[in-house]
């Protein structure tokens, strides 16, 4: 899936406006930062969107919740650098019991 298609989907729930990025303050309002895993294997995954309809997720490296939001916002901003990029997966994600992505069903 190309970046432009992902950004158009994000417009449906307010994560972009006229193919432009939103501010970090607005991003934090839409972001839901969830902790997965146990012990040293914990990771925050940042979700934005409407569950079971149109959900975008960011997988920052292991860090604090605050840093995970900042890193996810940087990932989000990088999407607007090249609208023809083709590095996004669209579909269902199967996760392990610790919450890490295991497999993808791509549409």
N, C-alpha and C positions, 0 to 999 in steps of 0.2 A: 504494500500500500504506500502510495506516495505521500509526502509531507502535506501537500496542499489538500489532499483528501482527509487527512487526520485533522487538520486545522478547521476545515469546513464542518466536520463532526463536532469539534469543540465549540464552535459557534452556537450549536443547538442548546448548550447549557451554559453559555456565557463565558467560556474560558478564552475566547478571542472575540474581537470586534472588528468587522470589515477586514479580515485577514491580518490584523495587527495584534500584537501581544498586549496583555493587561499588566497592571502594576503588581508588585510583590504583595502589597496589601490586599488587593483583590484576589490574587492567587491563593493566599492563605485562607480566605473566606470559603473558597471552593474546595480546598484540599482537605483530605481526611487522611491523617498520618497514623498508620496502624503498626503495632509492634508484633512481629512473628518470631517464633523460635524460642529456645530455652538456653539458659547458660550463656556460653560464649558464642553460640550460633544465632544470636538475636539480630534481627534486621528490621528497620522501618521501611515500609512500602507506602508510597504516597498515592492515593487514589483521588481522581477528580471525575465528576460526572454523575450519571444516574445508574445505580446498580441494576443489572440484568437488562439494560437498554443500551446505554452508551457510556462506557467506563474507560477512562484513560488511566494507566498506572505508570509510575516512575519507580525504578529500583536503584536508589543511591547506595553507595558502599556502606559498610557497617559504621555507624556513628550515632550521635545523639539525635533526638527528635528535631531540635531546632536546626541543627546542621543538615539533617535530611531534607527539611523543607527548603533550605537555601540551595542545596545542591539540585534538588528537583526543579526548582525555579530556573536554575541555570540550564538544565537539560531542556526545559520548556522553551526558554529563550533561544536556544541553539536550533530549535525546529524552524524558526523564522529566518534563519540565515540562508537556507537553500530549500526552496519550496518544491524542488523536483527530486529531492532525496528519496530513496526507496528502502529505508532500513526499518520500517515499522511492521509489526505483525498484527493482523486483525483476526480475532477469533477467540475461542475459549482457551483458558489456561488451566492445566491441571497442576496442583501443587502438592508437595510432600506434606507430611504431618507437621513439619516445622515451618511450613509456609513458603518454602522456596519453589520457584517455578520448576516443574518437572517436564511437562510437555505442552505443546500448543496444537490446537485444532484450528488450522487456518482456513478461512473462507475465501 
